[in-house]
Amino acid sequence: MLLARGLAAGRLALGVGLMAAPTPLSRGWLGEVAEQPAGQVAMRALGVRDAILGGLTLHTLSHPEVGPRWMATCAVADTVDFAATVAGRKGLPPQAAGVIALAGGSAVAGFALAAALKRAG
């Protein structure tokens, strides 16, 4: 449960950070696009998504009927981030490899934690 809370809290913190400071937090992922208003809009929208997912997951982790599903939902979002970044990697800066690793690792951890929460429920 502690690892699941940590992952959810990290998502919430990242989401709030992306809403507050989209450019510095996304420059390594998007490169120059992070400096543009369109890139900032997209990162703030992603930040809202992650803040909501992280908050809902934190709120429901102690509820075995829904907590595992929210953790799995977060893992699906991370899988999409991973796949989208891999698909666009040729147009992204080399530092985007860190996002690939973070999203992929978060997806794997999220699915594993969802399964563990379901078993423990």
C-alpha positions in Angstrom: 0.0 0.0 0.0 2.9 2.4 0.8 4.4 2.0 -2.7 0.9 2.6 -4.3 0.5 5.7 -2.3 4.0 6.9 -3.3 3.3 6.4 -7.0 -0.1 8.1 -6.7 1.4 11.0 -4.7 4.2 11.4 -7.3 1.6 11.6 -10.1 -0.3 14.2 -8.2 2.8 16.2 -7.6 3.9 16.0 -11.2 0.4 17.1 -12.3 0.5 20.1 -10.1 4.0 20.9 -11.2 3.1 20.7 -14.9 0.1 23.1 -14.3 2.3 25.6 -12.4 5.5 25.4 -14.5 4.9 23.6 -17.8 8.0 24.8 -19.6 10.8 23.8 -17.3 9.2 20.5 -16.5 8.6 19.5 -20.1 11.6 21.0 -21.9 13.5 17.7 -21.8 10.5 15.8 -23.2 9.4 18.2 -25.9 12.4 20.4 -26.6 11.6 23.8 -28.1 7.9 23.0 -28.2 7.8 23.4 -24.4 8.6 27.1 -24.9 5.6 27.7 -27.2 2.1 28.5 -25.9 0.7 25.4 -27.6 3.2 23.2 -25.8 2.4 24.9 -22.5 -1.4 24.3 -23.1 -0.8 20.6 -23.7 1.4 20.2 -20.7 -1.1 22.0 -18.4 -3.8 19.7 -19.8 -1.6 16.7 -19.1 -0.9 18.1 -15.6 -4.6 18.3 -14.9 -5.0 14.7 -16.0 -2.2 13.5 -13.7 -3.3 15.6 -10.8 -6.9 14.2 -11.0 -5.7 10.6 -11.5 -3.2 10.9 -8.6 -5.7 12.5 -6.3 -8.5 10.0 -7.0 -6.0 7.1 -6.7 -4.8 8.4 -3.3 -8.4 8.8 -2.2 -9.5 5.3 -3.2 -6.5 3.2 -2.3 -8.1 2.1 1.0 -11.2 1.0 -0.8 -10.5 -2.5 -2.2 -13.5 -2.4 -4.6 -12.1 0.7 -6.5 -8.5 1.3 -5.5 -7.0 -1.4 -7.7 -9.0 -0.1 -10.7 -7.8 3.5 -10.2 -4.2 2.2 -10.0 -4.7 0.3 -13.2 -6.2 3.3 -14.8 -3.1 5.3 -14.0 -1.0 2.5 -15.5 -3.0 2.7 -18.7 -2.3 6.4 -18.9 1.4 5.7 -18.4 1.3 3.1 -21.1 -0.1 5.6 -23.5 2.5 8.2 -22.6 5.2 5.6 -23.1 3.9 4.5 -26.5 3.3 8.1 -27.7 6.8 9.1 -26.7 8.4 6.0 -28.3 6.4 6.7 -31.5 7.5 10.3 -31.7 11.1 9.9 -30.4 12.7 10.9 -33.7 11.3 14.4 -33.3 12.1 14.7 -29.6 15.3 15.6 -27.8 17.6 12.9 -26.5 16.4 13.6 -22.9 13.0 12.2 -23.9 14.5 8.8 -23.2 14.0 9.7 -19.5 10.3 10.1 -20.1 10.2 6.8 -21.9 11.9 5.1 -18.9 9.7 6.9 -16.4 6.4 6.2 -18.2 7.3 2.6 -18.9 8.5 2.0 -15.3 5.4 3.7 -13.9 3.1 1.6 -16.2 4.8 -1.7 -15.1 4.7 -0.6 -11.4 1.1 0.5 -11.7 -0.1 -2.7 -13.2 1.8 -4.7 -10.6 0.5 -2.6 -7.7 -3.1 -2.8 -9.0 -2.8 -6.6 -9.1 -1.3 -6.7 -5.6 -4.0 -4.4 -4.2 -6.7 -6.6 -5.8 -5.2 -9.7 -4.2 -5.0 -8.0 -0.8 -8.5 -6.6 -1.1 
